[in-house]
Amino acid sequence: MKDQIKNHVEPEENFSDALKSVVQKIEVNARFKAELGKQLMEAHQPARSHLGQSVFHRAVPTFGWVFALALMVLVLNWMFRSIAPPPIPAAQETPSQATQDLPSPSPTEFVTPSPNDEGYDWRGAKLYLAQPLPESLADAHIYLMNKDEPATAEEARTLANRFGIQGEMYTTEGFVYGTTNYMFSDGKQSLQVHSDKYFTYTADPARHNRSFLKPSNPNAEEVIREFLNARGFDLPFQAYPSEFFGGYVVQPLAPDSIPIQYESFTLPMMRLVLDENRQVLTIDASLMDYDPNPIGEYGIITAQEAFDSLLDESAMTGKMEFSHSPTNMPKEWYPTYPDNQTVTIYGYVFSSPAVDPGKPALVLVDGVALTGNTNGMESLDRSSFIKATGQFITENGIRKFSVESWDRQVNEIWVSGILSRQGDQVIITSDDGTGKQYPLIDPPADLPVDAQHSGSSLGISGVIENEALSWDYIQFFENNGNGGGGGAGGGLGFYKLNLSDTPVPFPTPTQRSDTNNSSQFTGIYTIQEGDTLTAIADRFGTTMDDLMQLNALTDTSILIGQNLVVPIPEPVEQPVEDLRGYLSVSIHKKSDGTSSKEYHLEVAQENGSTIYPMEGSALGELDAYNTLPILITGTINTEGSLVVDSYKVPYPDLHFQILKGTQRAAQIEGQNVIIFTAEDGAVYVEFLATNTFPLTPDSFTGIAGDLIQQEVLIIPDETFGGLPVAHVYQSAMIQENAPELEVQANTIYVYDDANDPGLPTDTTRPNLTIDQVELIYFVSNPYYQVNDPNYSQRSPYLQPAWHFIGHYDDGTEFDMLIQALKEEFLLPELAPGLSPG
């Protein structure tokens, strides 16, 4: 439950900082963290065309994760809830609502307020306006959006013709679960089509797969306009560069010239990436079909009134707030290969069947089309990592790879560490505590050899060949050691529209009638499946009537993903007896040369896990049980720490073990699971580390039936569907010359806090500067409504909103949308799907 509550008296950036601190304490390789940053930035974007398959999949190709990653998974469970498919009702008659994620920046430069500006008191810090609030219109329009429909084959072909792609038509798994998209490729250009408004175009998938280009073209809008007009997209728009999205945001304008946008920090209506030659490399489009004839003109609040609402946390105004920490992108290296020479490459296979069953499938490795001996590749899982020998050839201006032979029995590894030079060799020394060293085969000349420092990080992926590392990707962060990119959302969301000409008054929030519990604090609770208003009121020690008054609800209907203001009582000590959880022990080196040992207990709960810091004189006796389940008797104090009086070890002989065997998919208790059969015939259901739910078949190591090795923990009394559970901590395929796995999960990790730039050194709350305020039309991204059975409950309106864009002193981006319609045109009911999540 604690994971679902955000205390209003503590700013949400503190939660983000805490989350960031936890993640940065976890020993996860730099490549995983950087690609995770990219994934989060694209969390609510339609997935890229698989022709340009994200290298994120390459970060953890064989599920070779150590125990610390399990802790990250627990944190990420919170972050990824908003990536779920369209949800279902909370309980009984409750409508459903899709939870949505982090928002969008705008073309602004940071402007430092005048030192004489005293600013506004806000969340324990100061808020400044970098420029005066804009003049406001008295009225704005409302437009009606039409539902996006899947494209027919004819419509998809027509769109491909507009881009000049005359290649074969293929099918691929749709962006929306259970649907099919059309794909076109002429060997170089590619297009993936869901509808005529929703598509991804790539001029060169192989180059796109290696690009995260920063916008730097002063003539970008001219280039973009010319490109779009030549392909029949003559929509009026404004464009601006966005490092967050890695390209240029194209923002369509409504008939009255007001810009239109979706939820902030989600994929904009159109994003274009230009290459180094100032040509369009990629287009991600999620446009909309709406009636340009407005349904009416309605009164709106002024920019000043919206700003007053921003300052007043208790104001009953539709709000969606978002924030995002600065993005720190790495320097990257990829191998290059000559044409017409026999070489060996490594990469991930993607295949897509042709619509014409008589035509061959499209097969690519990391975006490069394959020819030659590709037999069998079309049936590989899309995340299959292979070794291929052959030659790069160029035919009709299109570069392909002609395969002579290929092998799937290879294992990609990731090594993070320090580079050094020994004679004529460049060596990477692993920082995982093993001290293993690997010479690099044909290293790039400009690697930061002997130039790394405590605030930087470097990681390399590749394949071990004859005790050397044949690399396929190198990543270097000069500073911060990570990709940044964490974000958070807040606000209750937007209210339903009232276009009936009969205003419905908003109730005035009142003090709670429960005088026996004089809580000074309120927080935000996110409604889960199965919740009812009565149950939530009971959970927080209030009444349903008080809860309705606190949230201005006119009936008891609630929505999954909807945020409710709830009373939070002052914390009290909570005694616990035999509280079961997983122990975590770590050592932290301090800047003064001392070190401390920290203990945490991870306790599984109904909606995830809670991790308690541990205190007490008996902690030193627990080291031998690191990462194992224990029972604790003691007290959870008012600061959330678990003070240990005594402990029990329920399984004294329990230990981690390496098992060899095979995996297969199965369905147990209505869930798709992975069944692991060990060499001795024992059968287990796989769970990830300390998680309380089974892994799904998309987490296979290799493909079903491969011989693999796994580090597992098998708890005697734990079963799922009548089968014992194997908690998996690391996993790898068994291949010739591949190393045997060693038990690592119970290792006590050592962290150098003195050199960790992510750890907070100052608890002062950062000031906020609002850089830009503008009136926009807001509408929920139609991507979230495609094939949504609850579409009729979602808002189809383009409605006016005030958009506040700014930054905190620490560089974190701030974004808030405030519903602009006057209260008489709103209903005191939150609208499905219009919440920051």
C-alpha positions in Angstrom: 0.0 0.0 0.0 2.8 2.4 0.7 3.8 2.1 -2.9 0.4 3.5 -3.9 0.4 6.6 -1.7 2.1 9.9 -2.4 2.1 12.2 0.5 1.0 15.7 -0.5 3.1 17.3 2.1 6.2 15.8 0.4 6.8 16.9 -3.2 6.7 14.2 -5.8 10.2 14.9 -6.8 11.3 13.5 -3.5 9.6 10.2 -4.4 11.5 10.3 -7.8 14.8 11.0 -6.0 14.2 8.1 -3.6 13.4 5.8 -6.5 16.5 7.0 -8.4 18.6 6.4 -5.3 17.4 2.8 -5.0 18.0 2.1 -8.7 21.4 3.6 -8.6 22.4 1.5 -5.6 21.7 -1.6 -7.7 24.6 -3.2 -9.5 23.1 -3.4 -12.9 25.2 -2.9 -16.0 25.4 0.5 -17.6 23.9 -0.7 -20.9 20.8 -2.0 -19.2 20.3 1.3 -17.3 20.8 3.4 -20.5 18.5 1.3 -22.6 16.0 1.3 -19.7 16.1 5.1 -19.9 15.3 4.8 -23.6 12.5 2.4 -22.8 11.0 4.7 -20.3 11.1 7.6 -22.7 9.2 5.4 -25.2 7.1 3.7 -22.5 3.9 5.0 -24.0 5.1 5.3 -27.6 4.0 2.8 -30.1 6.8 0.3 -30.3 9.3 1.0 -33.0 9.2 -1.0 -36.2 11.0 -4.3 -35.6 13.1 -3.5 -38.7 14.8 -1.1 -36.4 14.7 -3.4 -33.4 15.6 -1.6 -30.2 19.0 -2.6 -28.8 17.3 -2.7 -25.4 16.7 -6.4 -26.1 20.4 -6.9 -26.4 21.1 -5.6 -22.9 19.9 -8.8 -21.2 19.6 -11.3 -24.0 19.8 -14.5 -22.0 18.2 -13.4 -18.8 21.7 -13.4 -17.1 20.7 -11.2 -14.2 22.2 -11.2 -10.7 20.3 -10.9 -7.5 20.5 -7.1 -7.4 18.4 -6.9 -10.5 15.6 -8.5 -8.7 15.4 -5.5 -6.4 15.3 -3.3 -9.4 12.4 -5.3 -10.8 10.4 -4.5 -7.6 11.0 -0.8 -8.1 10.2 -1.1 -11.8 6.9 -2.9 -11.1 5.7 0.5 -9.8 7.1 2.3 -12.9 5.7 -0.1 -15.5 2.2 -0.3 -14.1 1.3 2.4 -16.6 2.5 0.3 -19.5 -0.2 -2.3 -19.0 -2.9 -3.0 -21.6 -6.3 -1.3 -21.3 -7.5 -2.1 -17.7 -10.8 -3.6 -16.5 -13.3 -2.2 -14.0 -12.3 -1.9 -10.4 -15.3 -3.7 -9.1 -18.8 -4.5 -10.2 -20.2 -1.4 -12.0 -17.0 0.5 -11.9 -16.0 1.8 -15.4 -12.4 1.2 -16.6 -9.6 3.7 -17.2 -6.2 3.3 -18.8 -3.4 4.5 -16.7 -1.0 6.7 -18.6 2.6 7.8 -18.2 5.0 10.6 -18.4 4.6 13.6 -20.6 6.1 16.1 -23.1 8.5 19.0 -23.2 8.2 22.1 -25.4 10.6 24.4 -27.2 11.9 26.4 -24.3 15.2 27.6 -23.0 15.9 27.9 -19.3 15.5 31.5 -18.2 16.8 32.4 -14.8 14.4 34.7 -13.0 15.7 38.1 -11.8 17.4 37.9 -8.3 14.9 40.5 -7.2 12.0 38.3 -8.0 10.8 36.9 -4.6 8.8 34.2 -6.3 5.9 32.2 -4.9 5.9 29.8 -1.9 5.3 26.4 -3.3 5.9 22.9 -1.8 8.5 24.1 0.7 10.5 25.9 -2.0 10.0 28.8 -4.4 8.3 29.0 -7.8 9.3 31.6 -10.3 7.8 32.8 -13.6 10.4 33.4 -16.2 8.0 35.6 -18.2 4.6 37.2 -17.7 1.5 35.1 -18.1 0.0 35.3 -21.6 -3.1 37.2 -22.5 -6.1 34.9 -22.5 -8.9 34.3 -24.9 -12.4 34.4 -23.4 -13.5 31.3 -25.3 -12.1 28.2 -27.0 -13.5 25.5 -29.2 -14.2 21.8 -28.5 -13.6 19.3 -31.3 -14.7 15.7 -31.5 -12.3 12.9 -32.3 -13.2 9.9 -34.3 -12.1 6.4 -33.4 -9.0 5.2 -35.1 -9.6 2.0 -37.1 -7.1 -0.7 -38.2 -5.9 -0.2 -41.7 -6.9 -2.5 -44.5 -4.3 -4.0 -46.8 -5.3 -1.6 -49.5 -5.0 1.4 -47.2 -1.6 0.2 -46.0 -0.4 -0.2 -49.6 -1.6 3.3 -50.5 0.4 4.7 -47.6 3.5 2.8 -48.6 3.1 4.2 -52.1 3.1 7.7 -50.6 6.5 7.0 -49.2 7.7 5.5 -52.4 8.1 1.9 -51.0 7.4 -0.6 -53.8 8.6 -3.7 -51.8 6.8 -6.7 -50.6 4.0 -6.5 -48.0 4.5 -8.5 -44.8 2.6 -8.9 -41.5 3.9 -8.5 -38.0 2.6 -8.5 -34.5 0.6 -5.3 -33.9 1.4 -2.6 -31.4 -1.8 -3.4 -29.7 -1.8 -6.9 -28.2 -3.6 -9.5 -30.3 -3.6 -7.4 -33.5 -1.7 -7.6 -36.7 0.1 -4.7 -38.5 1.3 -4.5 -42.1 4.9 -4.0 -42.9 6.6 -2.9 -46.1 10.3 -3.0 -47.0 12.3 -2.5 -50.2 15.4 -3.7 -48.4 16.2 -0.3 -47.1 13.1 1.8 -46.4 10.5 0.3 -44.1 7.0 1.2 -43.1 4.9 -0.4 -40.4 1.2 0.5 -40.6 -1.7 0.3 -38.2 -3.9 2.9 -39.8 -3.4 5.8 -42.2 -2.9 8.0 -39.2 -0.7 5.6 -37.1 2.5 4.4 -38.6 6.3 4.3 -38.3 8.5 5.0 -41.3 12.3 4.5 -41.4 14.5 5.5 -44.3 17.3 3.2 -43.2 16.6 0.7 -40.4 20.2 -0.3 -40.0 21.3 3.3 -39.4 18.2 4.0 -37.3 19.1 1.0 -35.1 22.4 2.7 -34.3 21.1 6.3 -33.9 19.9 8.4 -31.1 20.6 11.7 -32.7 20.3 15.0 -30.9 18.4 17.7 -32.8 20.8 20.4 -34.2 19.4 21.5 -37.6 18.5 25.2 -37.7 16.5 24.5 -40.9 14.7 21.5 -39.5 11.2 22.9 -39.9 11.8 23.7 -43.5 13.2 20.2 -44.2 10.3 18.5 -42.3 7.6 20.6 -44.1 9.1 19.8 -47.5 9.3 16.1 -46.7 5.7 15.9 -45.4 4.2 18.0 -48.1 5.8 15.8 -50.8 4.1 12.8 -49.2 0.6 14.3 -48.9 0.8 15.4 -45.3 0.0 19.1 -45.7 -1.3 19.6 -42.2 -0.5 23.0 -40.5 2.0 22.5 -37.7 4.7 23.9 -35.6 8.0 22.0 -34.9 10.5 22.2 -32.2 13.6 20.2 -31.1 13.3 17.8 -28.2 16.3 16.0 -26.7 13.8 14.0 -24.6 12.4 12.4 -27.7 15.7 12.4 -29.6 14.4 14.4 -32.6 11.8 17.0 -33.6 8.3 17.2 -32.3 5.7 18.1 -35.0 2.7 19.6 -33.3 -0.4 19.9 -35.5 -2.5 23.1 -35.2 -6.2 23.2 -34.9 -8.3 25.2 -37.4 -8.1 28.2 -34.9 -4.2 27.8 -34.9 -4.0 26.5 -31.3 -1.5 23.6 -31.0 -2.8 20.1 -30.2 -1.1 17.6 -28.0 -1.5 14.3 -26.2 -0.4 13.4 -22.7 2.9 15.0 -21.9 6.1 12.9 -22.2 4.2 10.3 -24.3 4.9 9.9 -28.0 3.7 13.1 -29.7 1.4 13.2 -32.7 4.4 13.1 -34.9 8.2 12.8 -34.2 10.9 13.0 -36.8 14.6 12.3 -36.6 16.9 13.9 -39.1 20.3 12.2 -39.9 23.6 13.9 -40.1 22.9 14.9 -43.7 19.7 16.7 -42.6 17.5 14.2 -44.2 14.5 12.5 -42.5 15.6 9.2 -41.0 12.5 8.2 -39.0 8.9 9.2 -38.5 6.8 8.0 -35.6 3.2 9.1 -36.3 0.2 8.8 -34.1 -2.1 11.3 -35.6 -5.9 11.5 -35.1 -9.0 11.7 -37.1 -11.2 14.6 -35.8 -13.9 16.7 -37.2 -12.5 20.2 -38.0 -15.9 21.7 -37.4 -16.1 22.4 -33.7 -19.1 21.3 -31.7 -19.2 24.7 -30.0 -17.3 27.5 -28.3 -17.1 27.6 -24.6 -15.7 29.9 -21.9 -12.3 29.2 -20.4 -10.4 30.4 -17.4 -7.6 32.8 -17.8 -3.9 32.0 -17.6 -3.9 33.8 -14.2 -6.7 31.6 -12.9 -4.9 28.5 -14.1 -1.7 29.7 -12.4 -3.6 30.3 -9.2 -4.9 26.7 -9.4 -1.3 25.5 -9.9 -0.2 27.2 -6.7 -3.2 26.0 -4.7 -2.8 22.3 -4.2 -6.4 22.0 -2.8 -8.0 23.7 -5.8 -10.6 21.5 -7.4 -9.4 21.9 -10.9 -8.6 19.3 -13.5 -4.8 18.8 -13.3 -2.3 16.4 -14.8 1.3 17.0 -13.5 4.4 15.3 -14.9 8.1 15.6 -14.2 11.2 14.0 -15.7 14.8 14.0 -14.6 17.5 15.1 -17.0 18.4 12.7 -19.7 22.1 11.8 -20.0 22.9 10.0 -23.2 26.1 8.0 -23.6 28.8 8.0 -26.2 28.4 4.8 -28.2 30.5 2.6 -30.6 29.3 0.0 -33.0 31.5 -2.2 -35.2 31.9 -1.4 -38.9 32.5 -4.0 -41.7 33.8 -3.7 -45.2 31.9 -4.9 -48.3 32.7 -8.0 -50.2 34.9 -9.5 -47.5 34.1 -12.5 -45.4 33.3 -11.4 -41.8 31.6 -12.7 -38.8 28.8 -10.7 -37.2 26.6 -11.0 -34.1 23.1 -9.7 -33.7 19.4 -10.3 -33.1 17.1 -11.8 -35.7 13.8 -10.4 -36.8 11.5 -12.1 -39.3 8.1 -11.2 -40.8 6.1 -13.5 -43.1 5.0 -12.2 -46.4 1.3 -11.6 -47.1 1.7 -13.7 -50.3 2.4 -17.2 -48.9 4.5 -17.9 -52.0 7.0 -15.2 -51.2 9.8 -15.6 -48.7 9.7 -14.0 -45.2 11.6 -10.8 -44.5 14.6 -11.7 -42.3 16.9 -9.1 -40.8 19.7 -8.9 -38.2 19.7 -5.6 -36.4 17.9 -4.0 -39.2 20.1 -5.3 -42.0 18.3 -7.5 -44.7 19.7 -11.0 -45.1 20.2 -13.0 -48.2 21.8 -16.4 -48.9 21.7 -19.2 -46.4 18.9 -18.0 -44.1 17.0 -21.3 -44.0 15.5 -21.7 -40.5 15.9 -18.1 -39.4 12.3 -17.3 -40.3 11.2 -19.6 -37.5 13.4 -18.2 -34.8 12.1 -16.2 -31.9 12.4 -12.5 -32.5 14.9 -12.1 -29.7 17.2 -14.9 -30.9 20.9 -13.9 -30.8 23.0 -15.4 -33.6 26.4 -15.6 -35.1 26.6 -15.3 -38.9 29.4 -15.6 -41.3 29.2 -14.0 -44.8 29.7 -10.8 -46.7 28.1 -7.4 -46.9 27.1 -6.6 -50.4 25.4 -3.7 -52.0 22.7 -4.3 -54.6 20.9 -1.4 -56.3 22.1 1.0 -53.6 20.8 -1.3 -50.8 23.3 -2.9 -48.4 22.6 -6.5 -47.4 24.4 -9.3 -45.7 24.8 -12.5 -47.6 24.9 -15.4 -45.2 27.2 -18.3 -45.7 26.6 -20.0 -42.4 25.0 -19.1 -39.1 24.7 -20.5 -35.6 22.3 -19.8 -32.8 24.4 -21.5 -30.1 26.2 -18.3 -29.0 25.8 -16.3 -25.8 26.1 -12.6 -25.6 27.6 -11.2 -22.4 27.7 -7.7 -20.9 30.8 -6.5 -19.1 31.0 -3.2 -17.2 34.3 -2.0 -15.9 37.6 -0.2 -16.4 39.7 0.0 -19.6 43.4 -0.2 -19.6 46.2 -0.8 -22.1 48.6 -3.8 -21.8 51.1 -3.7 -24.6 49.2 -3.5 -27.8 46.0 -4.8 -26.2 43.0 -2.9 -24.7 41.7 -4.8 -21.7 38.4 -4.4 -19.8 38.5 -5.4 -16.2 35.1 -6.3 -14.9 33.7 -4.3 -11.9 31.4 -7.1 -10.8 33.8 -8.1 -8.0 35.4 -11.0 -9.9 38.2 -9.0 -11.4 37.9 -10.9 -14.7 39.8 -9.4 -17.6 39.0 -9.6 -21.3 41.1 -8.3 -24.2 39.0 -6.5 -26.9 39.2 -7.7 -30.4 39.8 -4.8 -32.8 38.9 -2.0 -30.3 38.0 1.5 -31.5 40.9 3.9 -31.4 39.1 6.6 -29.5 38.0 4.6 -26.5 38.6 6.3 -23.1 41.5 4.0 -22.2 43.1 5.1 -18.8 40.8 8.1 -18.8 37.8 6.9 -16.8 37.0 8.5 -13.5 34.8 7.7 -10.5 31.8 9.5 -12.0 31.9 7.7 -15.3 30.8 4.3 -16.4 31.6 2.0 -19.4 30.1 -1.2 -20.6 30.6 -3.6 -23.5 28.5 -6.3 -24.9 29.8 -9.1 -27.1 30.9 -12.7 -27.3 33.9 -14.4 -25.7 36.2 -16.0 -28.3 39.4 -17.6 -27.3 39.4 -15.7 -24.0 39.0 -12.4 -25.8 35.8 -10.2 -26.2 34.5 -9.8 -29.7 32.4 -6.7 -29.0 29.3 -5.6 -30.8 28.4 -2.5 -28.7 30.3 -0.2 -26.4 28.7 2.5 -24.2 30.4 5.2 -22.1 28.8 7.7 -19.8 31.2 10.6 -19.1 29.2 11.7 -16.0 26.5 10.4 -13.7 27.0 6.8 -14.8 23.5 6.3 -16.0 21.0 7.5 -18.5 18.8 9.6 -16.3 15.3 9.8 -17.5 13.3 8.9 -14.4 9.9 10.5 -14.1 6.7 10.8 -12.1 3.1 12.0 -12.5 0.5 13.5 -10.2 -2.8 15.4 -10.1 -6.2 14.0 -10.0 -6.8 14.1 -13.8 -9.4 15.9 -15.9 -13.1 16.1 -15.2 -15.8 15.0 -17.6 -17.3 17.6 -19.8 -20.8 19.0 -19.3 -22.1 20.3 -22.6 -25.8 20.2 -21.6 -26.2 24.0 -20.8 -27.2 22.9 -17.3 -24.3 23.5 -14.8 -23.8 20.9 -12.1 -22.2 22.5 -9.0 -19.0 21.1 -7.6 -19.3 20.1 -3.9 -17.1 22.1 -1.5 -14.6 19.9 0.3 -15.2 19.8 4.0 -13.3 18.6 7.0 -13.6 14.9 7.8 -16.2 14.1 10.4 -14.0 11.6 12.2 -12.7 13.8 15.0 -11.0 10.8 16.7 -8.4 10.7 13.9 -7.2 14.2 13.4 -5.0 13.5 10.4 -3.1 16.6 9.2 -2.0 14.9 6.0 -3.6 13.8 2.8 -2.2 11.6 0.1 -3.0 10.1 -3.3 -4.3 6.6 -3.6 -4.4 5.0 -7.1 -7.5 2.8 -7.5 -6.7 -0.9 -8.2 -8.8 -3.7 -9.7 -11.4 -4.9 -7.3 -11.5 -1.7 -5.2 -14.8 -0.1 -4.1 -15.2 3.3 -2.5 -16.4 1.7 0.7 -13.3 -0.6 0.9 -11.0 2.3 0.3 -12.7 4.4 3.0 -12.3 1.5 5.5 -8.7 1.1 4.5 -7.9 4.7 5.3 -10.0 5.0 8.4 -12.7 7.3 7.0 -16.3 7.2 5.8 -17.5 6.9 2.2 -19.3 10.2 2.6 -16.2 12.0 3.8 -14.2 10.4 1.0 -16.7 11.6 -1.6 -16.7 15.1 -0.2 -12.9 15.2 -0.1 -12.8 14.3 -3.9 -16.0 16.1 -5.0 -17.6 12.9 -6.1 -21.3 12.9 -6.9 -21.7 9.1 -7.0 -19.8 6.0 -5.9 -18.4 5.1 -9.4 -14.6 4.8 -9.4 -12.1 3.9 -12.1 -9.1 1.7 -12.2 -6.1 4.0 -12.4 -8.1 7.0 -11.0 -6.3 8.9 -8.2 -8.2 9.7 -5.0 -7.3 12.1 -2.3 -7.2 10.1 0.9 -6.5 11.0 4.6 -3.2 9.7 5.9 -3.1 9.3 9.7 0.0 10.3 11.6 2.3 7.3 11.6 2.3 5.0 14.7 4.5 2.2 15.8 3.4 -1.2 14.5 4.5 -4.4 16.3 5.1 -7.4 14.1 5.6 -11.0 14.9 7.3 -13.5 12.6 7.1 -11.1 9.7 8.4 -13.0 6.7 10.5 -11.5 4.0 13.8 -11.7 2.1 16.9 -10.4 3.7 19.2 -8.1 1.9 22.7 -7.1 3.2 25.0 -4.5 1.6 28.2 -2.6 2.6 28.5 1.1 1.9 31.9 2.9 1.8 31.7 6.5 3.0 33.7 9.5 1.9 35.5 9.7 5.2 37.0 6.2 4.6 34.6 4.4 7.0 32.0 1.9 5.9 28.6 0.8 7.1 26.6 -2.3 6.7 22.9 -2.0 5.8 20.1 -4.5 6.2 16.7 -4.5 4.5 13.7 -6.9 4.6 11.6 -7.2 1.5 8.1 -8.2 2.4 5.7 -9.4 -0.3 2.2 -7.8 -0.2 -1.0 -7.9 -2.2 0.1 -5.2 -4.7 3.8 -5.7 -4.7 6.5 -5.5 -2.0 7.6 -3.2 0.7 11.3 -2.9 1.6 12.0 -2.0 5.3 15.4 -0.7 6.5 16.3 -2.8 9.5 17.7 -1.7 12.9 18.8 -3.7 16.0 21.7 -5.2 17.8 21.2 -8.7 16.4 21.7 -7.7 12.7 25.3 -8.8 12.6 24.2 -12.4 13.1 22.2 -12.4 9.8 24.9 -12.1 7.2 24.9 -15.8 6.5 21.2 -15.6 5.5 21.7 -12.8 2.9 18.9 -12.9 0.2 17.2 -15.8 2.0 13.7 -15.8 3.7 13.7 -15.1 7.4 11.1 -14.3 10.1 11.4 -11.1 12.1 9.7 -10.1 15.4 10.0 -6.5 16.4 8.4 -3.0 15.6 8.0 -0.9 12.5 8.7 2.5 13.9 7.1 5.8 12.8 9.9 6.4 10.3 9.2 3.1 8.5 12.2 1.2 9.8 12.0 -2.3 11.1 13.5 -2.5 14.6 14.5 -6.2 15.2 13.9 -7.8 18.6 14.5 -11.4 17.4 14.6 -13.5 14.3 14.0 -17.0 13.1 15.5 -18.9 10.1 12.6 -21.1 8.8 14.9 -23.1 6.5 18.4 -23.4 8.0 19.7 -25.6 5.2 18.2 -23.6 2.4 20.8 -22.6 -0.3 21.1 -21.4 -3.8 21.9 -23.9 -6.5 22.8 -24.2 -10.1 20.4 -26.4 -12.1 20.6 -27.5 -15.7 17.5 -28.3 -17.8 15.0 -27.1 -20.3 12.1 -24.7 -20.4 8.6 -25.0 -21.9 5.5 -22.9 -21.9 2.3 -24.0 -20.1 -0.9 -22.6 -18.7 -1.6 -23.1 -15.0 -4.5 -21.5 -13.1 -5.3 -19.5 -16.1 -1.8 -18.0 -16.4 0.8 -18.5 -19.0 4.0 -19.7 -17.2 7.4 -21.2 -17.8 8.0 -24.8 -16.7 11.6 -25.7 -16.0 12.5 -29.4 -16.1 15.8 -30.2 -14.4 18.1 -32.9 -15.5 17.0 -35.1 -12.7 13.4 -34.9 -13.9 12.1 -32.4 -11.2 9.6 -29.9 -12.6 9.3 -26.3 -11.4 7.3 -23.2 -12.1 9.7 -20.3 -12.7 9.4 -17.0 -10.7 11.9 -14.2 -11.0 14.0 -13.8 -7.8 11.9 -12.6 -4.9 8.8 -11.9 -7.1 5.5 -13.4 -6.0 4.1 -14.1 -9.5 5.4 -16.5 -12.3 7.5 -15.6 -15.3 5.7 -15.5 -18.6 7.0 -17.4 -21.7 8.4 -14.2 -23.3 11.2 -14.6 -20.7 12.6 -17.8 -22.1 16.4 -18.2 -22.1 17.0 -18.9 -25.7 13.9 -20.7 -27.0 11.8 -23.5 -25.6 13.8 -26.7 -25.4 17.3 -25.3 -25.2 19.6 -26.7 -22.6 20.2 -24.0 -20.1 21.7 -23.4 -16.6 20.1 -21.3 -13.9 20.8 -20.1 -10.4 17.7 -20.8 -8.4 16.3 -20.8 -4.9 13.7 -23.5 -4.2 11.7 -22.8 -1.0 10.2 -26.1 0.4 6.7 -24.9 1.2 6.2 -22.7 -2.0 4.1 -24.1 -4.9 2.1 -22.7 -7.8 -0.7 -24.8 -9.3 0.6 -27.8 -7.3 4.1 -27.6 -8.6 7.1 -26.4 -6.7 8.5 -22.9 -7.5 12.0 -22.1 -8.6 13.0 -18.5 -8.1 15.5 -17.7 -10.8 18.4 -15.3 -10.1 20.5 -15.7 -13.3 20.2 -17.9 -16.4 22.3 -18.7 -19.5 22.3 -21.1 -22.3 24.7 -24.0 -22.2 27.1 -23.7 -25.1 30.5 -24.9 -26.1 33.2 -23.1 -24.2 30.6 -21.1 -22.3 31.5 -20.6 -18.6 29.6 -22.5 -15.9 27.4 -20.3 -13.8 28.5 -19.7 -10.2 26.3 -18.9 -7.2 26.2 -15.1 -6.8 22.8 -14.3 -5.3 24.0 -14.4 -1.8 27.0 -12.1 -2.4 27.1 -9.1 -0.1 27.7 -6.2 -2.4 29.9 -3.3 -1.7 28.9 0.2 -2.8 31.2 3.2 -2.9 28.8 5.9 -1.8 31.5 8.5 -1.8 31.8 8.2 -5.6 28.1 7.8 -6.3 26.8 11.0 -7.8 23.3 9.8 -7.6 23.1 9.7 -3.8 21.4 12.8 -2.4 23.8 15.1 -0.5 21.3 17.9 0.1 17.7 17.6 1.2 16.9 21.2 0.2 13.9 21.2 -2.0 14.7 22.6 -5.4 13.0 25.8 -6.7 10.9 25.6 -9.8 10.9 28.0 -12.7 8.0 28.1 -15.2 9.6 28.8 -18.5 6.5 28.8 -20.8 2.7 29.0 -20.5 0.5 28.4 -23.5 -3.1 27.4 -24.4 -3.3 24.1 -26.2 -6.0 21.6 -27.2 -5.6 18.3 -25.3 -6.9 14.9 -26.3 -6.0 11.4 -25.1 -3.7 9.6 -27.5 -5.9 7.4 -29.7 -3.3 4.7 -29.5 -4.7 3.9 -26.0 -8.2 3.6 -27.5 -7.4 1.2 -30.4 -9.4 -2.0 -29.9 -10.2 -0.8 -26.4 -13.5 -2.5 -25.4 -14.2 0.4 -23.0 -13.7 3.0 -25.8 -17.2 4.4 -25.3 -16.2 5.5 -21.7 -13.2 7.4 -22.8 -13.1 11.1 -23.7 -13.3 11.7 -27.4 -12.9 15.5 -27.1 -10.2 17.9 -28.0 -10.5 20.4 -25.2 -8.6 23.5 -24.2 -6.0 23.2 -21.5 -3.3 25.5 -20.0 0.1 24.0 -20.5 2.8 25.0 -17.9 6.4 24.0 -18.8 9.4 24.5 -16.6 12.4 23.1 -14.8 13.6 22.6 -11.2 17.0 23.9 -10.1 18.4 20.3 -10.4 17.4 20.2 -14.1 14.3 18.0 -13.7 11.6 19.0 -16.2 8.3 20.1 -14.9 5.0 19.8 -16.9 1.5 20.5 -15.9 -1.8 20.5 -17.8 -4.7 22.4 -16.2 -8.2 22.0 -17.6 -9.1 25.3 -19.1 -12.9 25.1 -19.4 -14.9 27.0 -16.9 -16.5 25.0 -14.1 -20.0 25.3 -15.6 -18.8 23.2 -18.6 -17.5 20.4 -16.3 -19.0 17.6 -14.3 -17.7 16.8 -10.8 -16.6 13.4 -12.1 -13.2 12.4 -13.3 -13.0 11.4 -16.9 -11.8 7.9 -17.8 -8.3 7.8 -19.3 -7.5 11.4 -18.4 -5.1 10.9 -15.5 -1.3 11.2 -15.4 -1.0 7.7 -13.9 
